Amino acid sequence: MKKVNVEILNTLARIAEANDDSNIKFCAAIVRGNKIVSYGFNRNKSHPFQAKFSKNPEAIFLHAEVHAIKNALRELSVEELKNTELYITRVKKPKAGDKHFVWGLAKPCCGCERAIAEFGIKRTIYTTDENGKYEVL
C-alpha cells in the first residue's frame, strides 16, 4: 500500500486554521503523485454541485471534499481524477478558550462519500480525533 504523506495533512491543518469562512474548520485536497492539485474548504455558501451530493435536501452548503473535487475538475479530466487521492483535515480547539488547534475527525459524510465514489477517487485519507492519527478508506 502506498505511504500516506502526513506533511499534506499538516499543511491542510494550517490552512483550515486560517479559514474564517466557516466555524467548522475543514480543508481537503486532491493529490496526484504527491502533488496537491486543488484545495477545498467548508463554506457557508450553497452550491448546486454540493446539492447533487447532499446527505439531505437541507445540506446544501459546500463541503471541503466536494469543493476540492469541483476545483480539481478545472485542472483534470474526470478520467484523470480517478488516479488521485483525497486528503481531508479537520482542526478544532480541544476546549473553549484554547489558543491551539488539534486534529479532529474528518471522515466524509455519506453525501461526500457518494461524490468520492462517483468520481472514482482511489483513496481517501482523513484525520481522526487523536492528534497525529489518520484513517485510510
Protein Blocks (a to p, Z undefined) as FASTA:
>chain_A
ZZddfklmmmmmmmmmmmmkbfbdcdddddeehiafbdcdddfbdcfklmmmpcbfklmc
ccfklmmmmmmmmmpcfklmmmcccdddddddfbghiabdcdddfbdcfklmmmmmmnop
abdcdddfbehiacdZZ
